[in-house]
Amino acid sequence: MAIRVNLDVMMAKRKISLNELSQKVGITLSNLSILKTEKAKAIRFSTLNKICEVLECQPGDILEFIPIE
């Protein structure tokens, strides 16, 4: 896929665990793990909004477009 998810990078920068982020965002650990490992097919704007709020970042800090050549 051409979209890379850099959630693990932002989590490391903010020193927050997957469990803690899951609780603060209000989504299941398994759904957050799917997103983190780039296996998700989509993400709701409301979820992305909450993740950015908790991690104090912009959507572009988490999602990156990588052109496929």
Backbone hydrogen bonds in HBPLUS format (Angstrom, degrees):
<---DONOR---> <-ACCEPTOR-->    atom                        ^
c    i                          cat <-CA-CA->   ^        H-A-AA   ^      H-
h    n   atom  resd res      DA  || num        DHA   H-A  angle D-A-AA Bond
n    s   type  num  typ     dist DA aas  dist angle  dist       angle   num
A0066-ILE N   A0002-ALA O   2.57 MM  64  4.88 175.4  1.57 161.4 163.2     1
A0004-ARG N   A0064-GLU O   2.66 MM  60  5.03 170.2  1.67 160.4 161.6     2
A0064-GLU N   A0004-ARG O   2.87 MM  60  5.03 151.5  1.95 150.1 156.2     3
A0006-ASN N   A0062-ILE O   2.58 MM  56  4.69 174.1  1.58 155.1 155.8     4
A0009-VAL N   A0006-ASN O   3.15 MM   3  5.36 125.8  2.46 100.3 113.5     5
A0010-MET N   A0006-ASN O   3.25 MM   4  6.66 161.6  2.29 154.5 158.2     6
A0011-MET N   A0007-LEU O   2.89 MM   4  6.10 156.7  1.94 153.3 160.7     7
A0012-ALA N   A0008-ASP O   2.99 MM   4  6.11 153.6  2.06 140.3 146.9     8
A0013-LYS N   A0009-VAL O   2.98 MM   4  6.26 156.5  2.03 147.8 154.4     9
A0014-ARG N   A0010-MET O   2.99 MM   4  6.15 148.9  2.09 144.4 152.2    10
A0015-LYS N   A0011-MET O   2.84 MM   4  5.79 107.7  2.37 134.2 151.9    11
A0016-ILE N   A0011-MET O   3.07 MM   5  5.27 161.8  2.10 143.5 149.4    12
A0015-LYS N   A0012-ALA O   3.18 MM   3  4.83 149.4  2.28  92.8 102.0    13
A0021-LEU N   A0017-SER O   2.95 MM   4  6.16 166.7  1.97 153.0 156.7    14
A0022-SER N   A0018-LEU O   2.91 MM   4  5.97 157.6  1.96 145.9 152.6    15
A0023-GLN N   A0019-ASN O   3.06 MM   4  6.32 158.1  2.11 148.8 153.8    16
A0024-LYS N   A0020-GLU O   2.99 MM   4  6.22 162.9  2.02 152.1 156.8    17
A0025-VAL N   A0021-LEU O   2.85 MM   4  5.89 154.9  1.91 152.7 158.9    18
A0026-GLY N   A0022-SER O   2.90 MM   4  5.78 145.1  2.03 138.8 148.6    19
A0027-ILE N   A0022-SER O   3.32 MM   5  5.44 141.3  2.48 141.5 148.9    20
A0032-LEU N   A0028-THR O   3.04 MM   4  6.30 160.3  2.08 152.0 157.6    21
A0033-SER N   A0029-LEU O   2.89 MM   4  6.02 151.0  1.97 144.6 153.2    22
A0034-ILE N   A0030-SER O   2.98 MM   4  6.20 150.3  2.07 143.1 150.4    23
A0035-LEU N   A0031-ASN O   3.13 MM   4  6.39 153.7  2.20 142.4 148.9    24
A0036-LYS N   A0032-LEU O   2.89 MM   4  6.12 161.7  1.92 149.3 154.7    25
A0037-THR N   A0033-SER O   2.95 MM   4  6.10 151.7  2.03 148.9 155.1    26
A0039-LYS N   A0034-ILE O   2.95 MM   5  5.19 154.7  2.01 165.5 163.5    27
A0038-GLU N   A0035-LEU O   3.12 MM   3  5.19 159.5  2.16 109.7 112.5    28
A0047-THR N   A0044-ARG O   3.10 MM   3  5.21 121.5  2.46  97.6 111.5    29
A0048-LEU N   A0044-ARG O   2.95 MM   4  6.28 166.1  1.97 156.1 159.8    30
A0049-ASN N   A0045-PHE O   2.75 MM   4  5.83 156.1  1.81 147.0 154.1    31
A0050-LYS N   A0046-SER O   3.09 MM   4  6.24 156.3  2.15 138.7 144.1    32
A0051-ILE N   A0047-THR O   2.93 MM   4  6.19 161.9  1.97 154.4 159.3    33
A0052-CYS N   A0048-LEU O   2.94 MM   4  6.12 164.3  1.96 151.1 155.3    34
A0053-GLU N   A0049-ASN O   2.92 MM   4  6.12 148.3  2.02 142.5 152.1    35
A0054-VAL N   A0050-LYS O   2.92 MM   4  6.16 162.7  1.95 153.3 156.6    36
A0055-LEU N   A0051-ILE O   2.88 MM   4  6.00 165.4  1.90 154.2 158.8    37
A0056-GLU N   A0052-CYS O   2.79 MM   4  5.42 111.6  2.26 132.0 145.7    38
A0057-CYS N   A0052-CYS O   3.06 MM   5  4.95 154.4  2.12 131.6 139.7    39
A0061-ASP N   A0058-GLN O   2.85 MM   3  5.30 153.7  1.92 114.4 123.2    40
A0062-ILE N   A0059-PRO O   3.00 MM   3  5.36 147.3  2.11 107.4 117.1    41
A0063-LEU N   A0059-PRO O   2.84 MM   4  6.04 170.1  1.85 163.9 167.2    42
